[in-house]
Amino acid sequence: MRVVVIGATGHVGTYLIPRLVEAGHEVIALSRGQRGPYQPHAAWQRVQQISIDREAEEAAGTFGARIRDLQADVVIDMICFTLASAQHLVEALRGQVQQFLHCGTIWAHGHSTVVPAVEEQPRQPFGEYGIQKAAIEAYLLNEARRNGFPAAVLMPGHIVGPGWAPLNPAGHFNPEVFAVLARGEALCLPNLGLETVHHVHADDVAQSFMQAMANWSTACGENFHVVSPAAISLRGYAEAVASWFGQPARLTYLGWEQWRTTVPEEEALATWDHIAHSPNASIAKAQRLIGYRPRYTSLQAIYESVFDLIDRGVITI
């Protein structure tokens, strides 16, 4: 099949494009052309790469037509962040594609209530990103179920893998947290460290898109969590990281209002976003309907990312 991937050189696209090529698909990779994939692969030599500025094209009203004119059987949209953007593309592609796959997010749920969350639970999204992604998801599923537009939504958690700094045990992205644990130094966590995070390896997300394509009839009109088999608590996460370096986890705790004053504001905002969501998502539906089988647990995926950062000198122990 002829497959167009929008946002192809991102973390997931780094793994998805080679998978598509190796499966025999004709692949057109769209990106702004500002950087290459996170990992080199010979498959990229067999891909048609097109540089496109989505924001500028949408402002001009030409983006949807540009994608339609590529005459794809399947369009995979990795970088749609507003409802208006989704609507523009769907209207251009209506009746023109066999399948449309959108990269959503578990952030669309909002804060956790019953866990592990299933896709059908009522949504309480908050924050602009989560609210927009929830609106896009609802729109696409309605278009699929009522109007026959062949859409499906894949919903990753915190994406990790080589070349990417993982969400850390303090709930933000400063890689120094890993160095602190590796050296056996004390790390202070917010509250009791029992809020949860839910990672997924980028290659497992890529796998989910391949599985959705291979299971068209059960994927269309559906949404799927694509995360590791289980979420982890901040405390359990910190203890595991320390153990990788033969260290005990020297953890202390402060209530949120105190804790937030101990880190830069940017880190505090990131941590609040993550602990307020405390995602914990079930993959049972993706396993049942599209055969999703993640290769990595959360900790295995994080381990690969952390040691890549060490090898590249980003983390110094």
C-alpha positions as CSV (number, residue, x, y, z in Angstrom):
1,M,0.0,0.0,0.0
2,R,0.9,3.6,-0.4
3,V,1.4,5.1,3.0
4,V,1.8,8.8,3.9
5,V,3.2,9.6,7.3
6,I,2.8,13.2,8.6
7,G,5.5,14.0,11.1
8,A,7.7,11.1,10.0
9,T,11.1,12.0,11.5
10,G,9.8,12.1,15.1
11,H,10.6,9.5,17.8
12,V,7.8,7.1,16.7
13,G,8.5,7.7,13.0
14,T,12.1,6.7,13.5
15,Y,10.8,3.2,14.2
16,L,7.6,3.2,12.1
17,I,9.2,4.2,8.7
18,P,11.6,1.2,8.7
19,R,8.7,-1.1,9.8
20,L,6.6,0.1,6.9
21,V,9.4,-0.2,4.3
22,E,10.3,-3.7,5.5
23,A,6.6,-4.8,5.2
24,G,6.7,-3.8,1.6
25,H,4.7,-0.6,1.6
26,E,5.5,2.4,-0.5
27,V,6.2,5.2,2.0
28,I,6.0,9.0,1.7
29,A,7.5,10.7,4.7
30,L,6.5,14.2,5.5
31,S,8.3,16.5,7.9
32,R,9.4,20.1,8.2
33,G,12.9,18.9,7.2
34,Q,14.6,20.4,10.2
35,R,16.3,17.1,11.4
36,G,16.6,13.5,10.5
37,P,15.3,10.4,12.3
38,Y,16.6,9.7,15.8
39,Q,18.3,6.5,14.6
40,P,19.8,5.8,11.2
41,H,18.4,3.0,9.1
42,A,18.9,2.0,5.5
43,A,15.2,1.9,5.0
44,W,15.1,5.7,4.7
45,Q,16.9,5.4,1.4
46,R,13.8,3.8,0.0
47,V,11.4,6.5,1.2
48,Q,10.1,9.5,-0.6
49,Q,10.8,12.4,1.7
50,I,8.8,15.7,1.4
51,S,9.5,18.8,3.4
52,I,6.3,20.6,4.4
53,D,5.4,23.3,6.9
54,R,2.0,22.1,8.2
55,E,1.2,25.3,10.1
56,A,1.9,27.5,7.1
57,E,0.0,25.3,4.7
58,E,-3.0,25.1,7.0
59,A,-3.0,28.9,7.4
60,A,-3.1,29.1,3.6
61,G,-5.8,26.4,3.4
62,T,-3.7,24.1,1.2
63,F,-2.5,21.4,3.6
64,G,-5.4,19.0,3.1
65,A,-5.2,19.2,-0.7
66,R,-1.4,18.6,-0.6
67,I,-2.0,15.4,1.4
68,R,-5.0,14.3,-0.8
69,D,-2.9,14.8,-4.0
70,L,-0.3,12.3,-2.7
71,Q,-3.0,9.6,-3.4
72,A,-2.3,7.5,-0.3
73,D,-4.1,4.4,0.7
74,V,-3.3,5.1,4.3
75,V,-2.5,8.4,6.0
76,I,-0.8,8.3,9.4
77,D,-1.0,11.7,11.3
78,M,1.6,11.9,14.1
79,I,1.4,15.7,14.7
80,C,-2.2,16.9,14.8
81,F,-2.8,19.0,17.9
82,T,-6.0,21.0,17.3
83,L,-9.5,20.1,16.3
84,A,-9.5,22.6,13.5
85,S,-6.4,20.9,12.1
86,A,-8.1,17.5,12.2
87,Q,-11.3,18.8,10.6
88,H,-9.3,20.4,7.7
89,L,-7.6,17.2,6.9
90,V,-10.6,14.9,7.2
91,E,-12.6,17.1,4.8
92,A,-9.8,16.9,2.2
93,L,-9.4,13.1,2.6
94,R,-13.1,12.0,2.8
95,G,-13.6,9.3,0.3
96,Q,-10.0,9.3,-0.8
97,V,-8.2,6.9,1.7
98,Q,-8.7,3.4,2.9
99,Q,-7.5,4.2,6.4
100,F,-6.6,7.2,8.5
101,L,-4.6,6.7,11.7
102,H,-4.2,9.5,14.3
103,C,-1.7,9.6,17.1
104,G,-3.7,10.5,20.2
105,T,-2.6,10.4,23.8
106,I,-3.7,9.0,27.2
107,W,-3.7,12.6,28.3
108,A,-7.1,12.8,26.8
109,H,-8.5,11.0,29.9
110,G,-7.6,13.8,32.3
111,H,-7.0,12.7,35.8
112,S,-7.2,9.0,36.7
113,T,-10.3,7.7,38.4
114,V,-10.9,4.0,38.0
115,V,-7.6,2.3,37.1
116,P,-6.3,0.9,34.9
117,A,-8.4,3.2,32.7
118,V,-10.2,1.7,29.7
119,E,-10.8,3.6,26.5
120,E,-14.6,3.9,27.1
121,Q,-14.4,5.7,30.5
122,P,-15.9,9.2,30.6
123,R,-13.3,11.9,29.9
124,Q,-12.3,14.7,32.1
125,P,-9.4,16.3,30.1
126,F,-7.6,19.4,31.4
127,G,-4.8,21.6,30.0
128,E,-4.9,22.8,26.3
129,Y,-3.1,19.7,25.0
130,G,-5.3,17.2,26.6
131,I,-8.5,19.1,25.9
132,Q,-7.6,19.4,22.2
133,K,-6.5,15.8,21.8
134,A,-9.8,14.6,23.5
135,A,-11.8,16.7,21.1
136,I,-9.9,15.4,18.0
137,E,-10.4,11.8,19.2
138,A,-14.1,12.3,19.7
139,Y,-14.4,14.0,16.3
140,L,-12.6,11.2,14.5
141,L,-14.5,8.4,16.1
142,N,-17.8,10.1,15.4
143,E,-16.7,10.6,11.7
144,A,-15.8,6.9,11.5
145,R,-18.9,5.5,13.3
146,R,-21.5,7.9,11.8
147,N,-20.1,8.9,8.4
148,G,-17.8,6.0,7.4
149,F,-14.5,7.9,7.5
150,P,-12.0,5.1,8.1
151,A,-10.3,6.5,11.2
152,A,-8.7,4.9,14.2
153,V,-6.9,6.6,17.1
154,L,-3.7,5.2,18.8
155,M,-3.1,6.7,22.3
156,P,0.5,6.5,23.5
157,G,1.7,7.3,27.0
158,H,5.1,8.8,27.9
159,I,7.2,7.9,24.8
160,V,10.8,6.8,25.5
161,G,13.7,5.2,23.6
162,P,17.2,6.1,22.5
163,G,17.7,9.7,21.7
164,W,15.0,10.9,24.0
165,A,15.2,12.0,27.6
166,P,12.6,10.0,29.6
167,L,10.1,11.4,32.0
168,N,12.1,10.9,35.2
169,P,11.1,9.6,38.7
170,A,10.5,13.2,39.9
171,G,7.9,13.7,37.2
172,H,9.8,16.1,34.9
173,F,12.5,15.8,32.3
174,N,15.8,16.9,33.9
175,P,18.2,14.0,33.2
176,E,20.2,15.0,36.3
177,V,17.6,13.0,38.4
178,F,19.0,9.8,37.0
179,A,22.5,10.9,37.8
180,V,21.5,11.6,41.4
181,L,20.1,8.1,41.8
182,A,23.0,6.5,40.1
183,R,25.4,8.2,42.6
184,G,23.4,7.0,45.5
185,E,22.5,10.6,46.5
186,A,19.2,11.7,48.1
187,L,16.2,12.5,45.9
188,C,13.1,14.2,47.2
189,L,9.8,13.2,45.6
190,P,6.5,15.0,45.8
191,N,3.9,13.8,48.3
192,L,4.6,10.1,49.0
193,G,5.8,9.2,45.5
194,L,2.8,7.1,44.9
195,E,1.4,8.9,41.8
196,T,1.9,6.9,38.6
197,V,3.4,7.4,35.2
198,H,2.9,5.2,32.2
199,H,5.7,4.9,29.6
200,V,5.9,3.2,26.3
201,H,8.9,2.5,24.0
202,A,8.6,4.3,20.6
203,D,9.0,1.1,18.8
204,D,6.0,-0.4,20.6
205,V,4.0,2.6,19.5
206,A,5.2,2.0,15.9
207,Q,4.1,-1.6,16.3
208,S,0.6,-0.4,17.2
209,F,0.3,1.5,14.0
210,M,1.4,-1.5,12.0
211,Q,-1.1,-3.7,13.9
212,A,-3.9,-1.2,13.2
213,M,-3.1,-1.4,9.5
214,A,-3.0,-5.2,9.6
215,N,-6.4,-5.4,11.4
216,W,-8.4,-2.8,9.4
217,S,-11.8,-4.2,10.2
218,T,-11.4,-4.2,14.0
219,A,-9.4,-1.0,14.1
220,C,-11.6,1.5,12.2
221,G,-13.8,3.5,14.4
222,E,-11.9,2.6,17.6
223,N,-9.4,4.1,20.0
224,F,-6.6,2.1,21.6
225,H,-4.2,2.7,24.5
226,V,-0.7,1.9,23.4
227,V,1.5,1.8,26.5
228,S,3.6,-0.7,28.4
229,P,1.9,-3.5,30.2
230,A,1.8,-1.6,33.5
231,A,2.2,1.9,34.9
232,I,4.8,2.5,37.7
233,S,4.7,4.7,40.8
234,L,7.3,7.5,41.1
235,R,8.7,5.8,44.2
236,G,9.0,2.4,42.5
237,Y,10.5,4.0,39.5
238,A,13.2,5.7,41.6
239,E,14.0,2.5,43.4
240,A,14.4,0.6,40.2
241,V,16.7,3.3,38.7
242,A,19.0,3.3,41.8
243,S,19.2,-0.5,41.6
244,W,20.5,-0.4,38.1
245,F,23.7,1.2,39.5
246,G,23.9,-1.0,42.6
247,Q,22.6,1.8,44.9
248,P,19.9,1.9,47.5
249,A,17.3,4.6,46.7
250,R,17.7,7.4,49.3
251,L,14.3,8.9,49.0
252,T,12.7,11.8,51.0
253,Y,9.3,13.3,50.6
254,L,7.6,16.7,50.8
255,G,4.0,17.7,50.3
256,W,3.3,19.3,46.9
257,E,3.3,22.9,48.0
258,Q,6.7,22.5,49.7
259,W,8.2,20.3,47.1
260,R,7.5,22.7,44.2
261,T,9.7,25.3,45.9
262,T,12.7,23.0,45.7
263,V,12.9,22.8,41.9
264,P,12.8,25.4,39.1
265,E,9.3,26.5,38.0
266,E,9.5,24.7,34.7
267,E,10.2,21.4,36.4
268,A,7.5,22.0,39.0
269,L,4.9,22.7,36.2
270,A,5.9,19.5,34.4
271,T,5.7,17.4,37.6
272,W,2.3,18.9,38.4
273,D,1.0,18.0,34.9
274,H,2.1,14.4,35.4
275,I,1.1,13.8,38.9
276,A,-2.3,15.5,38.4
277,H,-2.9,13.0,35.5
278,S,-1.3,10.0,37.2
279,P,-2.0,7.9,34.1
280,N,-2.6,4.2,34.4
281,A,-4.0,2.7,31.2
282,S,-5.2,-0.8,30.2
283,I,-4.0,-2.3,26.9
284,A,-6.6,-5.1,27.0
285,K,-8.6,-3.6,24.1
286,A,-5.5,-3.2,21.8
287,Q,-4.4,-6.7,22.7
288,R,-7.8,-8.1,21.8
289,L,-8.7,-6.2,18.7
290,I,-5.4,-5.5,16.9
291,G,-3.0,-7.9,18.5
292,Y,-0.9,-5.2,20.2
293,R,1.9,-6.9,22.1
294,P,4.5,-4.5,23.6
295,R,8.0,-5.8,23.7
296,Y,9.1,-3.5,26.5
297,T,7.9,-3.0,30.1
298,S,8.1,0.6,31.3
299,L,11.4,0.0,33.1
300,Q,13.0,-1.8,30.2
301,A,12.1,1.0,27.8
302,I,13.4,3.6,30.3
303,Y,16.6,1.6,30.9
304,E,17.4,1.7,27.2
305,S,16.9,5.4,27.1
306,V,18.9,6.2,30.2
307,F,22.0,4.2,29.2
308,D,21.8,5.8,25.7
309,L,22.0,9.2,27.4
310,I,25.0,8.0,29.5
311,D,26.8,6.8,26.4
312,R,26.2,10.1,24.7
313,G,27.5,12.1,27.7
314,V,24.1,13.7,28.5
315,I,24.1,12.0,31.9
316,T,27.3,12.1,33.8
317,I,27.6,9.8,36.8
